[in-house]
Every structure is written in structure tokens, then in C-alpha cells.
């Protein structure tokens, strides 16, 4: 189906753009790790709630299903928490 192929090609292109953004986000998280003095600082529940609240608000504003974006951001936050724990080295 040529319609399906065109849509998938656009999805592939978008995925590549998302990967570039994830790389930038990962570099920023590496910088964040360097500012923390203990592993206890890695999980900041207040910050997590703020981020998820902003995502929900912006999702609704942009007519995106907030359930989808909450799942995506929650997964991303958890993945970066794991990344920080794995890469944290006490100063």
C-alpha cells in the first residue's frame, strides 16, 4: 500500500528527529548528574510532578491526548533516573 509506505517514511523521519533530541537531552542529563552530590538527589518527586503537570497542560493546549504524553514522559523520566543512577559517581 503506497499510502501506508508514505506515512511510515514520515514516521521514520520523525523518529530520527526524536533521536537527535534525545541525544541532546541525554547530554543535558549528564551535566545535571555532575551537579548532584549524592544519589539521593537523583529522584526529585516535586520536579517530576511539575514536569508531568506541564506536559499535561501543554498536551491539552495542543490537542494531544494527555494519557499518551503522560505515559511517554513517565517512561522517559524513569529511563533517565536509571541512567543517572548508573552513571552517578560521587565527587
Secondary structure, 3 states (H helix, E strand, C coil): CHHHHHHHHHHHHHHHHHHHHHHHHHHHHHHHHHHCCCHHHCCCHHHHHHHHHHHHHHHHHCCCCHHHHHHHHHHHHHHHHHHHHHHCCCC
